[in-house]
């Protein structure tokens, strides 16, 4: 992917990564990452990079740890979805959720935001 898009004053998407300017010489880089299987992306890597010192910290967030799959009120549906590892995949150039689309993809934002907040400037 070769594109650049500015989302907010301090957030830019370049290629397959989002860059968040933390206003203190630090930048948070959020990328979708594979864990050894081609075209299978089970989570997001968040790296904090300092403009002079390089990478300061990093954390990997698995989708399956934060997102709900299927319908938890329907035991048959929920049991079947437990067998699937929640991930994003690429097939024939199309990128989408594998199997079941998560019910609330915003659930990942809280732990990621808490991690990023540790490195924000005053």
Secondary structure, 3 states (H helix, E strand, C coil): CCCEEEEECCEEEECCEEEEECCCCEEEEEEEECCCCCCEECEEEEEEEECCCEEEEEEEEEHHHHCCCCCCCCHHHHHHHHCCCCCEEEECCEEEECCCCCCCCCHHHHHHHHHHHCCCCC
